[in-house]
Amino acid sequence: MTDPEERRAAEFAAHRLEVTLIQRRGVVARADLVSAGLTRSDVDRLVRHNSLRRIHRTVFVNHTGDLTHDQRVWAAVLALAPAVVCGRTLIAPDSVDAREPVDVAIAWTRRVAVPEGVRLHRVRDLDAVAQWKTEPPRMRHEDAVLMLVDEAATGLDVVRLLTDAARDLSIGVERLRAAEVRRRRLRRRAFVRALLEDIAGGAESVLEWGYLTRVEQAHGLPVARRQVVRRTPGGRQYRDAEYEEFGVVVELDGRLNHDSFDAAGRDADRDLDDAAGAKLTLRLRWHQVFGTPCETAGRVARVLRQRGWVGAPTSCGPRCALGRR
């Protein structure tokens, strides 16, 4: 190669490195530096002069200050390449504390030393859920949501994750359903599948089932009538659960179906109709049913007793809030 050609090649490599640094927020891997023509001695000299700072064994940043969130993500992905960002780091970056490890996924069969500040996830068939061409490479959002669902501590956490993702225009319920089919192992699969079916169909069967089993039956409340039909000037309406003897109606409002302006207006009309008929409406949501079912049962029981019920709620187990009282 002639001198002009070598010079042009060197200039091109330097330009490519500059572009890489811009794209990666100043973070660069040793392989990128070598491609730009730098030797190990060159890299060591840049580190000594504080032109580069080593973050991980083979990853550097071009300043000496604190790392931004984006820089931490890039550093983690480059340190374990080929790898993708996933988990909470991808789905809820705004809620991730700066001290929290970066979630990174690699192929299931790889065995690597995990760098400091990285939470490693090994994934079967990584190529099926990875988007390698994004900057930085990342897991498909719907598959990242299912990863969090699999790790969720409670059923309420599952509901929150899936309903939030279903409302996200970049994800949506159909992509979540496809991800559920793709995932080989998934805790609470039957519940997840039922909830996704529920969201897709616009029904609230999962919430109704939760109230029946977790609140009413588990705590010995009276048996309510389900899907009671009532005729109004606006047409037929359905009450999710009604304790007719005591004039108490329970409406189970899944947030996907009751957040719009029109839906809120219809809900208010239904509550007014009940009040006009001397009925009391209790409007419950996911939190009351799946998050605090014992406390909810106690409150519903107090309402029923105020209106004539002579029974008493029972404890559903040793950790039940009713049992503690």
Secondary structure, DSSP 8 states (H G I E B T S, - for coil): --HHHHHHHHHHHHHHHHHHHHHTTTEEEHHHHHHTT--HHHHHHHHHTTSSEEEETTEEESSSS---HHHHHHHHHHHT-S-EE-HHHHH-GGGS-TTS-EEEEEETT------TTEEEEEETTHHHHEETTSSS-EE-HHHHHHHHHHH-SSHHHHHHHHHHHHH-TTT-HHHHHHHHHH-S--TTHHHHHHHHHHHHHT--HHHHHHIIIIIIGGGT----EEEEEEEETTEEEEEEEEEGGGTEEEEE--TTTS-SHHHHHHHHHHHHHHHHTT-EEEEE-HIIIIISHHHHHHHHHHHHHHTT--------STT-HHHH-
